Amino acid sequence: MAQIFDIELRNSWVYARDLGTHLLIGALLFGMSRSLQRFMVTATAIFTTLTFGNAMKLAILGAPVAPDDFVAARNMFLLLDGWQLATAIALVTVPLALLVWSIDWRRGWSWANVGLLGAGVAAVMLAPAPITRALDANLGNSVWNQPGNFAARGLPLHLLQETARNLSRRVAPPTQVEVTEAFAVVEDGTKSDFVKVSSQSDTRRRNVHMIVLESFWDPTLLTASKLSADPFDPAFRALWRAGGESHLLSPVFGGYTANTEFEVLCGFPVTEDNVFFETGLKRSAPCLPTHLVEAGYHTLASHPNAASFWNRVNAYQRIGIQTYWSDRDFLRDDMNRNFLSDASLYRQVLEKIGPELRDNRPLFDYVLTYFGHLDYPLNERRPKAIHAAPGHETVEAYANTVYYKSRELMAFLKELRQQDPDGVIVLFGDHLPALGPNFGGYTESGVLKSQRGDFDDSMMRTLVRTPLVVIDGQRGPVKLGDVPAFQIPALLLELLGDRRPSIMDLANRDPEKAPIRPLPGLNVTLADTETKVCRDGESKDPACERSAHWVEAIKTLRTDIFSGEQHTLKDLDPPGGRFREASVGTAAQHSDQL
């Protein structure tokens, strides 16, 4: 894997320890096997699949395999078709089938080894916290540098350590006292001025259109690729420039779009390396869609992927989406391989919402595009328009994807603004694109380093920075600067002149009067062009300690609202006025009945 993916363990001692853990697992497998031949075939298949899968994730997304990946694996199958889908299925089913085939079920020694494995699993499940502490003490742990963790442990120990950590996080939800203390921390800050933009002076309920663009980013920054032209539509470039070339700060790189969705719809940051729609969103909550439903809006979402991907059916219901159009609701008439084109998606969305744009009832129109995934396929209607230097084929494919995405977007915006000139429109990229192993595509131009642990502060900012455009109806684009994704809901309510108490306001308060972009194991604090990265356990800077304290308070409130007892909604008087318990209960009941 070192030769193929440029990924290897840290030193000879780690290699020896990793070899020892593999031999221990191999001994247990051999103790269950019918023959040496069956053991060799099975062990080779299992170890190769795990090692290859881990190397692929490290190379593409910059992080090793984690326990949540096994839960989320079913979603990946929904992105694939043809030989890719067949290969993915084989990688899962073949090792499992070989394991069943290799075991001698009639031998007592086989059952003894099964019992040993079962006892190990039970120990991890029953005592995850002590195991985590012991492994951390001996092997170390860096929350923000997961590749470094893998390099210091090897794959089996890394999976054991992170599985124990994952299980140990399952603690009781915050108590009312803990929530009260978290509010005290949040109230110490003042509301950030950067979301204070001019709002409507009248009480018109304007439509809101939110467009989430898959992997949408500016490839002209990749100077080493020597692109033959600017992939962005000149009209988009002008629109973005009119808005001050603002940026959204995403919680993810290269994937996990659902975490960006949660932030822009609910107003709280995702701070762990898992999909919050699947692991943290357990309760109905007054997110932006529910908040707008209470004001008489019809809330709908459009995404031409399988409805259940990233648990969106349940997640959308719990946050107040009333209508969800997924793959079965769209005609697959213009496909880039298995991805519906943006042009077709936009056309069909306009056809669906057209009658509602002429009604008096306001609309929250949420559109998540599907076209733009690795390896950036195009159909025959979209010939290559951009060329790159030799050896930069992936960047070239991505640049051509952006070429068509930006033009299809601008055609849609032209029609949408004609039909709804007063509507508020917000559009942004969900995350940076994956362009090659170990941040390949970026490293050649000096935009990023090949390992996340080597990023300087400005690179951490670049890692999460995508184009953002907010159009305030006929007033045009709004200049915002860099906006963390979780502060988008409060920004939209400000534009709408909606002063009702809202949970979306809570994460707009910070101790430094500057945006904070929490990421797993670190916080990125932003002040104009300056960037300060505070890594867990590495800085005693007072500002870093204050930002970490604030993030922990926000996490407590988030856990309480989305998976806890919801003391925040029922019992407390947060800044800006009391939440109305009756209306929250009504919204939650409505969401649960969808």
C-alpha positions, 0 to 999 in steps of 0.5 A: 500500500505504501507503493500504491497509496503512499501510506505506511506505518510510522516505524519498525516498532509499529510494524512489529506490533501491527504484525503481532496483532495480525498474527493473533487474529490469524491464530484465532481464525486458524483455530476455527478453520477446517484446513490450512488451505481454507484458512489461507484463502480466508485470511488473505481475503479478510486482511486484504479487504480491510487494508485496501479499504482503509488505504482507499479512505485515507487516500481519498478522504484523508482519514482512516477507516472508523467504526461509523464507516461500517454503519454507513457502508450501506449508503455507499452502495447507493452511489455505485452501479455497474462494475463498481457496485459489483466490486463493492458487494464482492468486497463485503460478501466474499470475505464473509462467505469465505469465513463461514466456508472455512470454519469447521463447525463440528469441532469443539476447538472451533467453538472455543475460538468463537467463544474467545472472539465473543468474549473480546467483543463483550469486553469492549461493549461492557467496558469501553471507557477503561479500554479506551483510557488504557489504549490512549495511555499506551498508543496515544490519541490525537482527535484532529490527526486521525491519519497520525493515529493510524500510523502509530497503531496499525489497522487492527489496534486502530479499529479496536481503539476507536470502536471502544471510544465510539462505545464510550461516548454513549453516555446519559444525555445532558441534565437540566443543570448541565444545560443551564451551565452551557447557556451561561457560557453561551450568554457570556458572548455577544451576537456576532455582527457579521450576520447583521445584514439589511433586512426587509422592513415590511412583513412580507413572507418571502420564498426561500430557495436553498441550493446545495451544490455537490463538490462545488469549488473554484478549481482555478486555485490549482495553478499547477494543473494549468487549466485552459480556461476558467471553468466557472460561467462568467455570469457566476463569477460576476455574481460571486464577485458582486457578493464579495466572493463570500465563502461557506465553511463546511464541516467536511472534506470530500464527502459526508454531505449530510453534515453540511446539510444538518448545519445549514438547516439546524444551526448547530456545528457537527464536531465529530467524524460521523454522520449526524443525521444517522447518529445524533438526530434522534428527536424532532426539533425546531430547525429552520424548516420547522421554524418556517412551518410555524410561520405558514411556509410549505417546506420541501426538499429535492434530491434525486438520490435514493430517499434513505441515503444518510437517513434523510427520510427520518432526518428531514421529517424530524427537522420539519421538511413536509415534502421530500422528492427523491429519485423516484420523483424525478424523470431520469432523462439526462444522466451523467452515468448514474447521476441526474444532471443539474439541468434536469433536476432544476427544470423538474424542480421548477415544474413542480414548484411553479404553481406554488410560486404563484400562491400566497403561501410562502415556500422553503425550497431546498435543492440538493444536487447529485451530479458532481461526485468522483470520478466526475463522469459526463455524458455525450451531451457535455463534451470536454471544454477544459483541458489540463496539463498532463498528469492532471486528469482528475483535475481536468475531469473535475474542471469540466464538471464545474464548467457544466454545473456553473452554467446549468446553475446560472440558467436555473437562477435566471428562470428562478429570479424571473418567476420569484424576483423577491425570493431569498436565494442561498447557494453554496458548495457542500465541501471541497472535491476529492481529487486524488490520493493524499490530497493529490490535485491540491498538493501540486499547487501548494494549496494543501499538504499531502498529510492533514497533520502537516497543514498550517493554519491557512490550509485548515481554512482552505480545507473547508472553504467553498463558494457562497452566494446569498441573493436578497431578492431584488437587492442582489447579492449580500457581502458576507465574508467567510460564514460557518455553515451552521450560521446560515439559518440565522442569516436567512432569518435575519434577511427575512426580518424574522425576530422570533426566538430560535435555536438557530441563534444560539451558535451565533454567540461566540467568545471572540466576536469572530466566527469559529469553525469547529472540526473534529479535534480542533477549532478554526477561529476566523478574524478577517484574513487571519486564521487561528487553529486551536488543536485539542491538547496542544495549545494553552492559549487563553483564546483557544481555551475560551473557544474550546469552552464555547464549543463544548457548551454548544455541543451540550445544547446540541445533544440536549435538543437533538438526542436528549431531554430537550431542556433547552426548549422546555425549561430555559429562558435563552437569550432573546426571549423564551421559546414557546413550549406549545408551538415547539410541541406542535411542530414536533408533533407535526414532524413526527406524523409525516 
